[in-house]
């Protein structure tokens, strides 16, 4: 008689990213596959970060990264723990960013692509193929697949989301030490009620994205 699995366990397993896309590409002859994701596109302040992770060509790698999933569904402690594991099991990962000035100058989508290109540039070699969460990098000749909700579907992308999120959160906590009145350690620059309150009270900082509607409104006032 087989082991019974609860509905909660089944749902958890279904929500965990897998290696279906990676395995198909490995079988097709692509050996160096980079998963790309970003963190901070929707924030009102600070940079947008991107990370790329190339997992070892090992179909058992999922067992070693059993707790990795979409970084938004993980706690800060979980992300910190698994970010270190990800860095340990692969030599191939890179992190890049575009700052608030570049976001205002180019727009958030081009700035996100710039951060992704910079992350790719940190690798020791060019990937054979890219798996990207929701963004098309038309600026590169590297073949790629764009996956909607890729951080919930691809382990490579989920791993990249963890690295991008932990690095951006670290920067925003550093900003909190400079601007403690804004509470960046809590909201990381996103448009929370607390952030809105602090903006109304103190006005925008240099690191706020001036082209974003809530900031433009305050500057106009």
N, C-alpha and C positions, 0 to 999 in steps of 0.2 A: 504494500500500500504506500503510495507516494506521500511525501511530506505536505501537509496543508500549508497554504500560504494565505495570510489574511488579505483583505481588500486594501488595507493601508500599506502593506508591504508591496503588493502588486502595483499600486499607484506610485509608490516611491521609486520602484524599479523602472516603471515606464517614464518617469520624469528625469531619470539619470541619462546624461549624454552617452552615446555609444561610439563605436568605431566602424559603423557601416560605411560611411563615406571614405574613411581612411583605408579600410580593407579593400574596397572596390578600386581605389586608386593604386594601392600597392600591387594588386593583382594585374592592373593595367600597365605596370612598369614604372610608375612614379614612386621614387624611393624617399624623397625629401619633401614632405608635405607640410606646409606651414598653416596653422590655424591662426586667424587674425580677429581681434575684437577690440573695442574701445570702451572707455569709461569717461563720463563727464560731458557728453553731448548736451544733455538737458539742463546742466547746472547754469546758474546765473553768474558765477564767479569762478576764477581760476582757470587752469589749462584743461584741455582735453588730452587724454592719454590713450595710447594704443600699445598693444603687445602682440607678439607673434611667438608661437611655440611650435617646434617641430618635434613630435614624439618619436621615440625609437620605433623602428619597423618591427614591432613585436605585438602579435595579436593578443598577448597576455598582459599588455601594459595596463589594461583597464583595472586589473586586480590591484596594481600598485597605486592607482589613482582612484580608489574606490569612493572617496569622499568628495571628489571634484564634480561640481555642477555649475550651472549658471551662478555667477558670483552674487547676483542680487538675491538669491535664495539661500545664501550662506551668511553666518554671523561673521563679525570682524575677526574673532579668534579662529574660526574655521578657515577663513581666507588666509590669514597669516600662516597658519600651520601648513596648509596645502600649497601655498606659494613656495615655501622652502622645499617641500617634497618635489614639486614640479622642477625647480631649478637643479635639484640634486640628480634626478633621473635622466635629464637630457642636457647636453652641452649646447644645444641650439635653441636659444630664446633671445628675444630682443625687446626693448621698450623704447618708445619714442613719444614725443608730445608736441603740441602746438599751444602757445601761450594765449592769454586773453587778447593781446594786441593783434596777433595773427587771426584769431577768431573774428574780431571786429573788422579787420581789413579784408579778409577773404571770404568770410561766411563760415558757418559751422561745418557744413559738409566738406568743402575744400580743405578746411583746417584739419578735419578728422582724417581725410585722405593723406594729408601731409604728415600727420603723426604716424599713420600706418607705414608710409614710405620710409620714415626715419627709423621705425622699429625694424623693418626689413633690412635696412642698411646696417643695423647692429649685428646681423648674423655673420657667421664665418664663411658662409657660402650662400649663393642664390638658390632659393627653393625651386623644385621642379614644378610645384603646383601649390595654389593657395585655396584655402577654404575660408571664406570671409562672412562675417555676420552682417548681412543686410546692406553692405556697401560694395559698389563695383569700383575697382581700381583700374580705370581705363588708361591711366598714365603708365602702366607697366605692361610689358609683353609676356609676363609670366601667366600661363593658363590658370584659370580660376573658376570657382563655383561660388555663387552668392547664395547663402542659406538664410532664409527668414527664420528668426529665433534659433539661429545656429548654435548659440551657447547652451541650448537645451537639447541639441541633436548631435553635435560633434564634440568628442572629448578634446580634440585639439583646440577648437574654438573656446570651449569652456575653460580650458587651462589658460588660454590667453586672457580671457575675461578676468580670471582671478589675479593674474599678474598686473593687468592694467588697473584694476580696481584698488589693489593694495598699494600700488605705487602712487596713484593719485590721492588716495586717502592720506598717505604719509605726508604729501606736500600740503594738503589742506590743513592738517594738524599743525604743521609748521607755521602756516599763515595764522592759525589761531593764537600762537604765541606772540605774533606781531600785532594782531588786531583782536584781542580777547573780548572786546565788547560785541563782536559779531557772532560768537559761538560756532565758528567753523568746525570745531572738533565734533560737533553734534550733527550739523546738517550738510557738511562738506560742500557748501556753496549752492545747494539745490534750493528750490523755491518753497521752502517750508513756511509754516506760520511764524516760527521764531525768526527766520531769516527776513521775512517781510516786516516784522516788527522792528528789527534792528536797522533795517534799511530806512524805514520811515523816521526812525529816531535820529540816526547818525548820518544818513545820506550815503551815496555810493562811494566805494573805494576805487583806487586805481585798478585793482585786480578784477573789478566787476566788468562784465561784458556790456559795453555801452550801446551796442546795437540791439540788445534784447529789449523787448517791449516794456517790461516793468522798470528796467533801469533808465530807458529813454524817457519814460513818463516822469520819473523822479528828477532827472536832469532838466527836463522841460519846466518842471515846477520851480 
